[in-house]
Amino acid sequence: MANPEAPAGGEHVPMSKNMQTFKSCWSCRLICGGGLILSGLYVFNAARRVMRLGGPTSMGTIAQITFATSLAAWGVVVITDPVGKAQRKT
């Protein structure tokens, strides 16, 4: 049974006041995104330190590098805020 309160298809879903504030606040996005990028660099540096000291490249090290890359990418997405910027072709 369909939920009558749920918006259908492409209807605009209203955002909460907190989410609107976060999306319009440049300094909030910059601080959060910068923190994610710096945490990604920290994790990446920890994985590289093991490799530099002559430790074996294990699956754990590769997982750390992959996780660090995803953290940094998430930070870039938070800073650039691509949601809602694409225009729909009619």
PDB file of N, CA, C and O in Angstrom:
ATOM      1  N   MET A   1       0.834  -1.170   0.000  1.00  0.00           N
ATOM      2  CA  MET A   1       0.000   0.000   0.000  1.00  0.00           C
ATOM      3  C   MET A   1       0.885   1.243   0.000  1.00  0.00           C
ATOM      4  O   MET A   1       1.840   1.316   0.773  1.00  0.00           O
ATOM      5  N   ALA A   2       0.589   2.200  -0.837  1.00  0.00           N
ATOM      6  CA  ALA A   2       1.403   3.408  -0.968  1.00  0.00           C
ATOM      7  C   ALA A   2       1.158   4.349   0.197  1.00  0.00           C
ATOM      8  O   ALA A   2       0.048   4.440   0.722  1.00  0.00           O
ATOM      9  N   ASN A   3       2.206   5.041   0.588  1.00  0.00           N
ATOM     10  CA  ASN A   3       2.115   6.017   1.658  1.00  0.00           C
ATOM     11  C   ASN A   3       1.569   7.318   1.078  1.00  0.00           C
ATOM     12  O   ASN A   3       2.221   7.910   0.218  1.00  0.00           O
ATOM     13  N   PRO A   4       0.394   7.790   1.518  1.00  0.00           N
ATOM     14  CA  PRO A   4      -0.190   9.010   0.929  1.00  0.00           C
ATOM     15  C   PRO A   4       0.595  10.270   1.249  1.00  0.00           C
ATOM     16  O   PRO A   4       0.456  11.273   0.550  1.00  0.00           O
ATOM     17  N   GLU A   5       1.428  10.240   2.302  1.00  0.00           N
ATOM     18  CA  GLU A   5       2.187  11.435   2.670  1.00  0.00           C
ATOM     19  C   GLU A   5       3.504  11.543   1.922  1.00  0.00           C
ATOM     20  O   GLU A   5       4.104  12.617   1.897  1.00  0.00           O
ATOM     21  N   ALA A   6       3.968  10.462   1.312  1.00  0.00           N
ATOM     22  CA  ALA A   6       5.245  10.479   0.608  1.00  0.00           C
ATOM     23  C   ALA A   6       5.091  11.181  -0.732  1.00  0.00           C
ATOM     24  O   ALA A   6       4.123  10.931  -1.450  1.00  0.00           O
ATOM     25  N   PRO A   7       6.040  12.063  -1.085  1.00  0.00           N
ATOM     26  CA  PRO A   7       5.952  12.742  -2.371  1.00  0.00           C
ATOM     27  C   PRO A   7       6.176  11.762  -3.520  1.00  0.00           C
ATOM     28  O   PRO A   7       6.967  10.826  -3.407  1.00  0.00           O
ATOM     29  N   ALA A   8       5.483  11.987  -4.603  1.00  0.00           N
ATOM     30  CA  ALA A   8       5.587  11.101  -5.767  1.00  0.00           C
ATOM     31  C   ALA A   8       6.718  11.563  -6.676  1.00  0.00           C
ATOM     32  O   ALA A   8       6.918  12.760  -6.881  1.00  0.00           O
ATOM     33  N   GLY A   9       7.443  10.609  -7.210  1.00  0.00           N
ATOM     34  CA  GLY A   9       8.447  10.830  -8.247  1.00  0.00           C
ATOM     35  C   GLY A   9       9.358  12.018  -8.045  1.00  0.00           C
ATOM     36  O   GLY A   9      10.188  12.021  -7.136  1.00  0.00           O
ATOM     37  N   GLY A  10       9.211  13.036  -8.889  1.00  0.00           N
ATOM     38  CA  GLY A  10      10.135  14.146  -8.910  1.00  0.00           C
ATOM     39  C   GLY A  10       9.689  15.357  -8.116  1.00  0.00           C
ATOM     40  O   GLY A  10      10.252  16.438  -8.289  1.00  0.00           O
ATOM     41  N   GLU A  11       8.701  15.214  -7.256  1.00  0.00           N
ATOM     42  CA  GLU A  11       8.259  16.373  -6.475  1.00  0.00           C
ATOM     43  C   GLU A  11       9.355  16.822  -5.523  1.00  0.00           C
ATOM     44  O   GLU A  11      10.156  16.018  -5.046  1.00  0.00           O
ATOM     45  N   HIS A  12       9.373  18.104  -5.259  1.00  0.00           N
ATOM     46  CA  HIS A  12      10.378  18.681  -4.361  1.00  0.00           C
ATOM     47  C   HIS A  12      10.037  18.317  -2.920  1.00  0.00           C
ATOM     48  O   HIS A  12       8.910  18.527  -2.471  1.00  0.00           O
ATOM     49  N   VAL A  13      11.011  17.773  -2.201  1.00  0.00           N
ATOM     50  CA  VAL A  13      10.834  17.413  -0.809  1.00  0.00           C
ATOM     51  C   VAL A  13      11.334  18.570   0.039  1.00  0.00           C
ATOM     52  O   VAL A  13      12.489  18.970  -0.103  1.00  0.00           O
ATOM     53  N   PRO A  14      10.495  19.127   0.926  1.00  0.00           N
ATOM     54  CA  PRO A  14      10.951  20.249   1.746  1.00  0.00           C
ATOM     55  C   PRO A  14      12.039  19.808   2.718  1.00  0.00           C
ATOM     56  O   PRO A  14      11.959  18.729   3.306  1.00  0.00           O
ATOM     57  N   MET A  15      13.064  20.659   2.881  1.00  0.00           N
ATOM     58  CA  MET A  15      14.174  20.365   3.776  1.00  0.00           C
ATOM     59  C   MET A  15      13.897  20.968   5.146  1.00  0.00           C
ATOM     60  O   MET A  15      13.140  21.930   5.275  1.00  0.00           O
ATOM     61  N   SER A  16      14.518  20.392   6.158  1.00  0.00           N
ATOM     62  CA  SER A  16      14.386  20.935   7.496  1.00  0.00           C
ATOM     63  C   SER A  16      15.174  22.249   7.592  1.00  0.00           C
ATOM     64  O   SER A  16      16.029  22.535   6.753  1.00  0.00           O
ATOM     65  N   LYS A  17      14.880  23.019   8.598  1.00  0.00           N
ATOM     66  CA  LYS A  17      15.541  24.309   8.798  1.00  0.00           C
ATOM     67  C   LYS A  17      17.049  24.133   9.001  1.00  0.00           C
ATOM     68  O   LYS A  17      17.840  24.933   8.500  1.00  0.00           O
ATOM     69  N   ASN A  18      17.450  23.084   9.736  1.00  0.00           N
ATOM     70  CA  ASN A  18      18.869  22.841   9.973  1.00  0.00           C
ATOM     71  C   ASN A  18      19.595  22.513   8.686  1.00  0.00           C
ATOM     72  O   ASN A  18      20.715  22.980   8.476  1.00  0.00           O
ATOM     73  N   MET A  19      18.982  21.720   7.815  1.00  0.00           N
ATOM     74  CA  MET A  19      19.633  21.333   6.566  1.00  0.00           C
ATOM     75  C   MET A  19      19.751  22.542   5.638  1.00  0.00           C
ATOM     76  O   MET A  19      20.754  22.679   4.937  1.00  0.00           O
ATOM     77  N   GLN A  20      18.752  23.414   5.621  1.00  0.00           N
ATOM     78  CA  GLN A  20      18.822  24.618   4.793  1.00  0.00           C
ATOM     79  C   GLN A  20      19.935  25.535   5.281  1.00  0.00           C
ATOM     80  O   GLN A  20      20.640  26.141   4.474  1.00  0.00           O
ATOM     81  N   THR A  21      20.098  25.640   6.593  1.00  0.00           N
ATOM     82  CA  THR A  21      21.149  26.472   7.160  1.00  0.00           C
ATOM     83  C   THR A  21      22.518  25.926   6.790  1.00  0.00           C
ATOM     84  O   THR A  21      23.414  26.691   6.433  1.00  0.00           O
ATOM     85  N   PHE A  22      22.689  24.610   6.870  1.00  0.00           N
ATOM     86  CA  PHE A  22      23.976  24.000   6.541  1.00  0.00           C
ATOM     87  C   PHE A  22      24.306  24.210   5.066  1.00  0.00           C
ATOM     88  O   PHE A  22      25.457  24.497   4.736  1.00  0.00           O
ATOM     89  N   LYS A  23      23.334  24.076   4.180  1.00  0.00           N
ATOM     90  CA  LYS A  23      23.592  24.210   2.752  1.00  0.00           C
ATOM     91  C   LYS A  23      23.891  25.657   2.364  1.00  0.00           C
ATOM     92  O   LYS A  23      24.597  25.889   1.382  1.00  0.00           O
ATOM     93  N   SER A  24      23.378  26.623   3.099  1.00  0.00           N
ATOM     94  CA  SER A  24      23.619  28.018   2.751  1.00  0.00           C
ATOM     95  C   SER A  24      24.813  28.613   3.505  1.00  0.00           C
ATOM     96  O   SER A  24      25.231  29.731   3.202  1.00  0.00           O
ATOM     97  N   CYS A  25      25.355  27.904   4.458  1.00  0.00           N
ATOM     98  CA  CYS A  25      26.448  28.415   5.279  1.00  0.00           C
ATOM     99  C   CYS A  25      27.787  27.959   4.691  1.00  0.00           C
ATOM    100  O   CYS A  25      28.180  26.804   4.853  1.00  0.00           O
ATOM    101  N   TRP A  26      28.475  28.864   4.015  1.00  0.00           N
ATOM    102  CA  TRP A  26      29.747  28.528   3.364  1.00  0.00           C
ATOM    103  C   TRP A  26      30.801  28.110   4.383  1.00  0.00           C
ATOM    104  O   TRP A  26      31.537  27.150   4.150  1.00  0.00           O
ATOM    105  N   SER A  27      30.885  28.816   5.509  1.00  0.00           N
ATOM    106  CA  SER A  27      31.914  28.484   6.497  1.00  0.00           C
ATOM    107  C   SER A  27      31.654  27.115   7.130  1.00  0.00           C
ATOM    108  O   SER A  27      32.598  26.395   7.455  1.00  0.00           O
ATOM    109  N   CYS A  28      30.382  26.754   7.308  1.00  0.00           N
ATOM    110  CA  CYS A  28      30.073  25.429   7.865  1.00  0.00           C
ATOM    111  C   CYS A  28      30.525  24.328   6.916  1.00  0.00           C
ATOM    112  O   CYS A  28      31.124  23.340   7.340  1.00  0.00           O
ATOM    113  N   ARG A  29      30.235  24.503   5.628  1.00  0.00           N
ATOM    114  CA  ARG A  29      30.646  23.509   4.641  1.00  0.00           C
ATOM    115  C   ARG A  29      32.157  23.447   4.532  1.00  0.00           C
ATOM    116  O   ARG A  29      32.719  22.363   4.379  1.00  0.00           O
ATOM    117  N   LEU A  30      32.825  24.590   4.606  1.00  0.00           N
ATOM    118  CA  LEU A  30      34.284  24.624   4.500  1.00  0.00           C
ATOM    119  C   LEU A  30      34.942  23.936   5.693  1.00  0.00           C
ATOM    120  O   LEU A  30      35.908  23.193   5.518  1.00  0.00           O
ATOM    121  N   ILE A  31      34.440  24.170   6.888  1.00  0.00           N
ATOM    122  CA  ILE A  31      35.008  23.542   8.086  1.00  0.00           C
ATOM    123  C   ILE A  31      34.782  22.033   8.070  1.00  0.00           C
ATOM    124  O   ILE A  31      35.707  21.266   8.340  1.00  0.00           O
ATOM    125  N   CYS A  32      33.559  21.601   7.756  1.00  0.00           N
ATOM    126  CA  CYS A  32      33.256  20.159   7.730  1.00  0.00           C
ATOM    127  C   CYS A  32      34.030  19.457   6.614  1.00  0.00           C
ATOM    128  O   CYS A  32      34.623  18.402   6.838  1.00  0.00           O
ATOM    129  N   GLY A  33      34.024  20.032   5.428  1.00  0.00           N
ATOM    130  CA  GLY A  33      34.741  19.431   4.309  1.00  0.00           C
ATOM    131  C   GLY A  33      36.240  19.425   4.534  1.00  0.00           C
ATOM    132  O   GLY A  33      36.916  18.447   4.216  1.00  0.00           O
ATOM    133  N   GLY A  34      36.765  20.520   5.084  1.00  0.00           N
ATOM    134  CA  GLY A  34      38.198  20.576   5.381  1.00  0.00           C
ATOM    135  C   GLY A  34      38.596  19.551   6.426  1.00  0.00           C
ATOM    136  O   GLY A  34      39.666  18.950   6.335  1.00  0.00           O
ATOM    137  N   GLY A  35      37.743  19.351   7.415  1.00  0.00           N
ATOM    138  CA  GLY A  35      38.016  18.332   8.425  1.00  0.00           C
ATOM    139  C   GLY A  35      38.049  16.937   7.832  1.00  0.00           C
ATOM    140  O   GLY A  35      38.891  16.120   8.205  1.00  0.00           O
ATOM    141  N   LEU A  36      37.132  16.660   6.905  1.00  0.00           N
ATOM    142  CA  LEU A  36      37.130  15.356   6.249  1.00  0.00           C
ATOM    143  C   LEU A  36      38.378  15.170   5.384  1.00  0.00           C
ATOM    144  O   LEU A  36      38.968  14.090   5.367  1.00  0.00           O
ATOM    145  N   ILE A  37      38.775  16.209   4.675  1.00  0.00           N
ATOM    146  CA  ILE A  37      39.982  16.111   3.841  1.00  0.00           C
ATOM    147  C   ILE A  37      41.218  15.901   4.719  1.00  0.00           C
ATOM    148  O   ILE A  37      42.069  15.072   4.399  1.00  0.00           O
ATOM    149  N   LEU A  38      41.320  16.642   5.814  1.00  0.00           N
ATOM    150  CA  LEU A  38      42.468  16.479   6.712  1.00  0.00           C
ATOM    151  C   LEU A  38      42.485  15.105   7.378  1.00  0.00           C
ATOM    152  O   LEU A  38      43.553  14.523   7.572  1.00  0.00           O
ATOM    153  N   SER A  39      41.311  14.585   7.727  1.00  0.00           N
ATOM    154  CA  SER A  39      41.281  13.240   8.317  1.00  0.00           C
ATOM    155  C   SER A  39      41.679  12.192   7.278  1.00  0.00           C
ATOM    156  O   SER A  39      42.324  11.198   7.612  1.00  0.00           O
ATOM    157  N   GLY A  40      41.296  12.411   6.020  1.00  0.00           N
ATOM    158  CA  GLY A  40      41.738  11.514   4.954  1.00  0.00           C
ATOM    159  C   GLY A  40      43.246  11.547   4.788  1.00  0.00           C
ATOM    160  O   GLY A  40      43.876  10.507   4.593  1.00  0.00           O
ATOM    161  N   LEU A  41      43.830  12.743   4.864  1.00  0.00           N
ATOM    162  CA  LEU A  41      45.289  12.859   4.770  1.00  0.00           C
ATOM    163  C   LEU A  41      45.985  12.175   5.945  1.00  0.00           C
ATOM    164  O   LEU A  41      47.045  11.572   5.779  1.00  0.00           O
ATOM    165  N   TYR A  42      45.392  12.270   7.120  1.00  0.00           N
ATOM    166  CA  TYR A  42      45.963  11.626   8.304  1.00  0.00           C
ATOM    167  C   TYR A  42      45.972  10.103   8.144  1.00  0.00           C
ATOM    168  O   TYR A  42      46.979   9.450   8.418  1.00  0.00           O
ATOM    169  N   VAL A  43      44.855   9.552   7.704  1.00  0.00           N
ATOM    170  CA  VAL A  43      44.765   8.101   7.517  1.00  0.00           C
ATOM    171  C   VAL A  43      45.728   7.652   6.413  1.00  0.00           C
ATOM    172  O   VAL A  43      46.391   6.624   6.545  1.00  0.00           O
ATOM    173  N   PHE A  44      45.802   8.425   5.328  1.00  0.00           N
ATOM    174  CA  PHE A  44      46.710   8.087   4.235  1.00  0.00           C
ATOM    175  C   PHE A  44      48.166   8.122   4.705  1.00  0.00           C
ATOM    176  O   PHE A  44      48.961   7.253   4.348  1.00  0.00           O
ATOM    177  N   ASN A  45      48.504   9.128   5.505  1.00  0.00           N
ATOM    178  CA  ASN A  45      49.874   9.251   6.016  1.00  0.00           C
ATOM    179  C   ASN A  45      50.222   8.083   6.945  1.00  0.00           C
ATOM    180  O   ASN A  45      51.359   7.610   6.948  1.00  0.00           O
ATOM    181  N   ALA A  46      49.255   7.622   7.725  1.00  0.00           N
ATOM    182  CA  ALA A  46      49.504   6.475   8.603  1.00  0.00           C
ATOM    183  C   ALA A  46      49.776   5.218   7.785  1.00  0.00           C
ATOM    184  O   ALA A  46      50.636   4.419   8.154  1.00  0.00           O
ATOM    185  N   ALA A  47      49.063   5.034   6.690  1.00  0.00           N
ATOM    186  CA  ALA A  47      49.298   3.866   5.831  1.00  0.00           C
ATOM    187  C   ALA A  47      50.650   3.983   5.126  1.00  0.00           C
ATOM    188  O   ALA A  47      51.371   2.993   5.001  1.00  0.00           O
ATOM    189  N   ARG A  48      50.991   5.175   4.668  1.00  0.00           N
ATOM    190  CA  ARG A  48      52.277   5.371   3.983  1.00  0.00           C
ATOM    191  C   ARG A  48      53.450   5.189   4.936  1.00  0.00           C
ATOM    192  O   ARG A  48      54.513   4.723   4.527  1.00  0.00           O
ATOM    193  N   ARG A  49      53.268   5.553   6.204  1.00  0.00           N
ATOM    194  CA  ARG A  49      54.347   5.420   7.181  1.00  0.00           C
ATOM    195  C   ARG A  49      54.740   3.951   7.343  1.00  0.00           C
ATOM    196  O   ARG A  49      55.925   3.637   7.451  1.00  0.00           O
ATOM    197  N   VAL A  50      53.766   3.063   7.360  1.00  0.00           N
ATOM    198  CA  VAL A  50      54.050   1.627   7.472  1.00  0.00           C
ATOM    199  C   VAL A  50      54.836   1.156   6.254  1.00  0.00           C
ATOM    200  O   VAL A  50      55.780   0.377   6.381  1.00  0.00           O
ATOM    201  N   MET A  51      54.446   1.629   5.081  1.00  0.00           N
ATOM    202  CA  MET A  51      55.130   1.213   3.857  1.00  0.00           C
ATOM    203  C   MET A  51      56.544   1.795   3.793  1.00  0.00           C
ATOM    204  O   MET A  51      57.463   1.123   3.323  1.00  0.00           O
ATOM    205  N   ARG A  52      56.730   3.032   4.257  1.00  0.00           N
ATOM    206  CA  ARG A  52      58.048   3.657   4.239  1.00  0.00           C
ATOM    207  C   ARG A  52      59.033   2.969   5.174  1.00  0.00           C
ATOM    208  O   ARG A  52      60.232   2.920   4.898  1.00  0.00           O
ATOM    209  N   LEU A  53      58.524   2.440   6.275  1.00  0.00           N
ATOM    210  CA  LEU A  53      59.397   1.773   7.238  1.00  0.00           C
ATOM    211  C   LEU A  53      59.741   0.352   6.802  1.00  0.00           C
ATOM    212  O   LEU A  53      60.414  -0.371   7.536  1.00  0.00           O
ATOM    213  N   GLY A  54      59.295  -0.051   5.634  1.00  0.00           N
ATOM    214  CA  GLY A  54      59.650  -1.366   5.116  1.00  0.00           C
ATOM    215  C   GLY A  54      58.662  -2.454   5.462  1.00  0.00           C
ATOM    216  O   GLY A  54      58.938  -3.633   5.239  1.00  0.00           O
ATOM    217  N   GLY A  55      57.516  -2.083   6.002  1.00  0.00           N
ATOM    218  CA  GLY A  55      56.506  -3.082   6.326  1.00  0.00           C
ATOM    219  C   GLY A  55      55.854  -3.629   5.067  1.00  0.00           C
ATOM    220  O   GLY A  55      55.871  -2.982   4.020  1.00  0.00           O
ATOM    221  N   PRO A  56      55.290  -4.801   5.168  1.00  0.00           N
ATOM    222  CA  PRO A  56      54.665  -5.396   3.987  1.00  0.00           C
ATOM    223  C   PRO A  56      53.372  -4.659   3.613  1.00  0.00           C
ATOM    224  O   PRO A  56      52.656  -4.137   4.467  1.00  0.00           O
ATOM    225  N   THR A  57      53.108  -4.639   2.314  1.00  0.00           N
ATOM    226  CA  THR A  57      51.858  -4.039   1.847  1.00  0.00           C
ATOM    227  C   THR A  57      50.773  -5.100   1.946  1.00  0.00           C
ATOM    228  O   THR A  57      50.699  -6.012   1.123  1.00  0.00           O
ATOM    229  N   SER A  58      49.940  -4.966   2.959  1.00  0.00           N
ATOM    230  CA  SER A  58      48.900  -5.957   3.202  1.00  0.00           C
ATOM    231  C   SER A  58      47.552  -5.426   2.739  1.00  0.00           C
ATOM    232  O   SER A  58      47.440  -4.283   2.297  1.00  0.00           O
ATOM    233  N   MET A  59      46.541  -6.260   2.843  1.00  0.00           N
ATOM    234  CA  MET A  59      45.184  -5.827   2.493  1.00  0.00           C
ATOM    235  C   MET A  59      44.711  -4.721   3.437  1.00  0.00           C
ATOM    236  O   MET A  59      43.927  -3.859   3.040  1.00  0.00           O
ATOM    237  N   GLY A  60      45.181  -4.743   4.676  1.00  0.00           N
ATOM    238  CA  GLY A  60      44.810  -3.693   5.623  1.00  0.00           C
ATOM    239  C   GLY A  60      45.353  -2.333   5.198  1.00  0.00           C
ATOM    240  O   GLY A  60      44.665  -1.320   5.323  1.00  0.00           O
ATOM    241  N   THR A  61      46.578  -2.310   4.698  1.00  0.00           N
ATOM    242  CA  THR A  61      47.178  -1.066   4.221  1.00  0.00           C
ATOM    243  C   THR A  61      46.429  -0.543   2.999  1.00  0.00           C
ATOM    244  O   THR A  61      46.180   0.657   2.880  1.00  0.00           O
ATOM    245  N   ILE A  62      46.077  -1.440   2.106  1.00  0.00           N
ATOM    246  CA  ILE A  62      45.316  -1.040   0.920  1.00  0.00           C
ATOM    247  C   ILE A  62      43.939  -0.532   1.322  1.00  0.00           C
ATOM    248  O   ILE A  62      43.444   0.436   0.743  1.00  0.00           O
ATOM    249  N   ALA A  63      43.315  -1.175   2.309  1.00  0.00           N
ATOM    250  CA  ALA A  63      42.009  -0.719   2.791  1.00  0.00           C
ATOM    251  C   ALA A  63      42.121   0.668   3.418  1.00  0.00           C
ATOM    252  O   ALA A  63      41.226   1.498   3.254  1.00  0.00           O
ATOM    253  N   GLN A  64      43.222   0.924   4.140  1.00  0.00           N
ATOM    254  CA  GLN A  64      43.434   2.245   4.734  1.00  0.00           C
ATOM    255  C   GLN A  64      43.564   3.318   3.658  1.00  0.00           C
ATOM    256  O   GLN A  64      42.987   4.398   3.782  1.00  0.00           O
ATOM    257  N   ILE A  65      44.312   3.026   2.614  1.00  0.00           N
ATOM    258  CA  ILE A  65      44.493   4.002   1.534  1.00  0.00           C
ATOM    259  C   ILE A  65      43.169   4.251   0.817  1.00  0.00           C
ATOM    260  O   ILE A  65      42.854   5.389   0.469  1.00  0.00           O
ATOM    261  N   THR A  66      42.397   3.194   0.596  1.00  0.00           N
ATOM    262  CA  THR A  66      41.091   3.347  -0.038  1.00  0.00           C
ATOM    263  C   THR A  66      40.149   4.170   0.834  1.00  0.00           C
ATOM    264  O   THR A  66      39.432   5.036   0.333  1.00  0.00           O
ATOM    265  N   PHE A  67      40.150   3.900   2.132  1.00  0.00           N
ATOM    266  CA  PHE A  67      39.308   4.653   3.058  1.00  0.00           C
ATOM    267  C   PHE A  67      39.729   6.116   3.120  1.00  0.00           C
ATOM    268  O   PHE A  67      38.881   7.005   3.186  1.00  0.00           O
ATOM    269  N   ALA A  68      41.040   6.369   3.098  1.00  0.00           N
ATOM    270  CA  ALA A  68      41.538   7.746   3.121  1.00  0.00           C
ATOM    271  C   ALA A  68      41.099   8.506   1.871  1.00  0.00           C
ATOM    272  O   ALA A  68      40.719   9.675   1.947  1.00  0.00           O
ATOM    273  N   THR A  69      41.155   7.838   0.730  1.00  0.00           N
ATOM    274  CA  THR A  69      40.723   8.471  -0.517  1.00  0.00           C
ATOM    275  C   THR A  69      39.241   8.794  -0.474  1.00  0.00           C
ATOM    276  O   THR A  69      38.823   9.860  -0.924  1.00  0.00           O
ATOM    277  N   SER A  70      38.443   7.880   0.065  1.00  0.00           N
ATOM    278  CA  SER A  70      37.003   8.139   0.132  1.00  0.00           C
ATOM    279  C   SER A  70      36.676   9.257   1.122  1.00  0.00           C
ATOM    280  O   SER A  70      35.749  10.031   0.885  1.00  0.00           O
ATOM    281  N   LEU A  71      37.413   9.357   2.218  1.00  0.00           N
ATOM    282  CA  LEU A  71      37.205  10.469   3.158  1.00  0.00           C
ATOM    283  C   LEU A  71      37.499  11.814   2.492  1.00  0.00           C
ATOM    284  O   LEU A  71      36.733  12.766   2.639  1.00  0.00           O
ATOM    285  N   ALA A  72      38.607  11.884   1.763  1.00  0.00           N
ATOM    286  CA  ALA A  72      38.964  13.131   1.089  1.00  0.00           C
ATOM    287  C   ALA A  72      37.949  13.480   0.007  1.00  0.00           C
ATOM    288  O   ALA A  72      37.600  14.648  -0.162  1.00  0.00           O
ATOM    289  N   ALA A  73      37.475  12.478  -0.726  1.00  0.00           N
ATOM    290  CA  ALA A  73      36.465  12.732  -1.759  1.00  0.00           C
ATOM    291  C   ALA A  73      35.164  13.217  -1.134  1.00  0.00           C
ATOM    292  O   ALA A  73      34.504  14.095  -1.690  1.00  0.00           O
ATOM    293  N   TRP A  74      34.790  12.666  -0.004  1.00  0.00           N
ATOM    294  CA  TRP A  74      33.581  13.102   0.696  1.00  0.00           C
ATOM    295  C   TRP A  74      33.731  14.556   1.148  1.00  0.00           C
ATOM    296  O   TRP A  74      32.773  15.326   1.090  1.00  0.00           O
ATOM    297  N   GLY A  75      34.920  14.929   1.591  1.00  0.00           N
ATOM    298  CA  GLY A  75      35.172  16.308   1.981  1.00  0.00           C
ATOM    299  C   GLY A  75      35.015  17.273   0.813  1.00  0.00           C
ATOM    300  O   GLY A  75      34.459  18.359   0.971  1.00  0.00           O
ATOM    301  N   VAL A  76      35.503  16.878  -0.358  1.00  0.00           N
ATOM    302  CA  VAL A  76      35.358  17.718  -1.557  1.00  0.00           C
ATOM    303  C   VAL A  76      33.886  17.869  -1.919  1.00  0.00           C
ATOM    304  O   VAL A  76      33.446  18.954  -2.301  1.00  0.00           O
ATOM    305  N   VAL A  77      33.130  16.789  -1.801  1.00  0.00           N
ATOM    306  CA  VAL A  77      31.699  16.849  -2.108  1.00  0.00           C
ATOM    307  C   VAL A  77      30.982  17.777  -1.136  1.00  0.00           C
ATOM    308  O   VAL A  77      30.114  18.545  -1.551  1.00  0.00           O
ATOM    309  N   VAL A  78      31.322  17.725   0.134  1.00  0.00           N
ATOM    310  CA  VAL A  78      30.679  18.605   1.114  1.00  0.00           C
ATOM    311  C   VAL A  78      30.986  20.067   0.808  1.00  0.00           C
ATOM    312  O   VAL A  78      30.108  20.923   0.926  1.00  0.00           O
ATOM    313  N   ILE A  79      32.214  20.357   0.421  1.00  0.00           N
ATOM    314  CA  ILE A  79      32.601  21.739   0.137  1.00  0.00           C
ATOM    315  C   ILE A  79      31.913  22.255  -1.127  1.00  0.00           C
ATOM    316  O   ILE A  79      31.400  23.374  -1.140  1.00  0.00           O
ATOM    317  N   THR A  80      31.899  21.449  -2.184  1.00  0.00           N
ATOM    318  CA  THR A  80      31.336  21.924  -3.453  1.00  0.00           C
ATOM    319  C   THR A  80      29.821  21.909  -3.465  1.00  0.00           C
ATOM    320  O   THR A  80      29.221  22.663  -4.232  1.00  0.00           O
ATOM    321  N   ASP A  81      29.173  21.087  -2.653  1.00  0.00           N
ATOM    322  CA  ASP A  81      27.724  21.002  -2.535  1.00  0.00           C
ATOM    323  C   ASP A  81      27.037  20.857  -3.894  1.00  0.00           C
ATOM    324  O   ASP A  81      26.326  21.768  -4.316  1.00  0.00           O
ATOM    325  N   PRO A  82      27.233  19.732  -4.587  1.00  0.00           N
ATOM    326  CA  PRO A  82      26.660  19.586  -5.920  1.00  0.00           C
ATOM    327  C   PRO A  82      25.165  19.280  -5.941  1.00  0.00           C
ATOM    328  O   PRO A  82      24.552  19.340  -7.007  1.00  0.00           O
ATOM    329  N   VAL A  83      24.560  18.954  -4.804  1.00  0.00           N
ATOM    330  CA  VAL A  83      23.153  18.572  -4.777  1.00  0.00           C
ATOM    331  C   VAL A  83      22.283  19.784  -5.100  1.00  0.00           C
ATOM    332  O   VAL A  83      22.398  20.836  -4.471  1.00  0.00           O
ATOM    333  N   GLY A  84      21.423  19.616  -6.080  1.00  0.00           N
ATOM    334  CA  GLY A  84      20.474  20.662  -6.422  1.00  0.00           C
ATOM    335  C   GLY A  84      21.010  21.693  -7.392  1.00  0.00           C
ATOM    336  O   GLY A  84      20.295  22.643  -7.707  1.00  0.00           O
ATOM    337  N   LYS A  85      22.233  21.555  -7.881  1.00  0.00           N
ATOM    338  CA  LYS A  85      22.779  22.539  -8.786  1.00  0.00           C
ATOM    339  C   LYS A  85      22.506  22.198 -10.247  1.00  0.00           C
ATOM    340  O   LYS A  85      22.573  23.077 -11.106  1.00  0.00           O
ATOM    341  N   ALA A  86      22.201  20.938 -10.541  1.00  0.00           N
ATOM    342  CA  ALA A  86      21.915  20.550 -11.918  1.00  0.00           C
ATOM    343  C   ALA A  86      20.509  21.028 -12.303  1.00  0.00           C
ATOM    344  O   ALA A  86      19.570  20.920 -11.515  1.00  0.00           O
ATOM    345  N   GLN A  87      20.384  21.541 -13.491  1.00  0.00           N
ATOM    346  CA  GLN A  87      19.085  22.018 -13.964  1.00  0.00           C
ATOM    347  C   GLN A  87      18.433  20.915 -14.785  1.00  0.00           C
ATOM    348  O   GLN A  87      19.082  20.286 -15.621  1.00  0.00           O
ATOM    349  N   ARG A  88      17.168  20.688 -14.545  1.00  0.00           N
ATOM    350  CA  ARG A  88      16.415  19.661 -15.254  1.00  0.00           C
ATOM    351  C   ARG A  88      16.030  20.168 -16.635  1.00  0.00           C
ATOM    352  O   ARG A  88      15.526  21.281 -16.781  1.00  0.00           O
ATOM    353  N   LYS A  89      16.270  19.345 -17.642  1.00  0.00           N
ATOM    354  CA  LYS A  89      15.886  19.708 -19.008  1.00  0.00           C
ATOM    355  C   LYS A  89      14.402  19.397 -19.198  1.00  0.00           C
ATOM    356  O   LYS A  89      13.939  18.310 -18.852  1.00  0.00           O
ATOM    357  N   THR A  90      13.668  20.351 -19.745  1.00  0.00           N
ATOM    358  CA  THR A  90      12.235  20.114 -19.965  1.00  0.00           C
ATOM    359  C   THR A  90      11.890  20.116 -21.424  1.00  0.00           C
ATOM    360  O   THR A  90      10.728  19.932 -21.784  1.00  0.00           O
TER     361      THR A  90
END
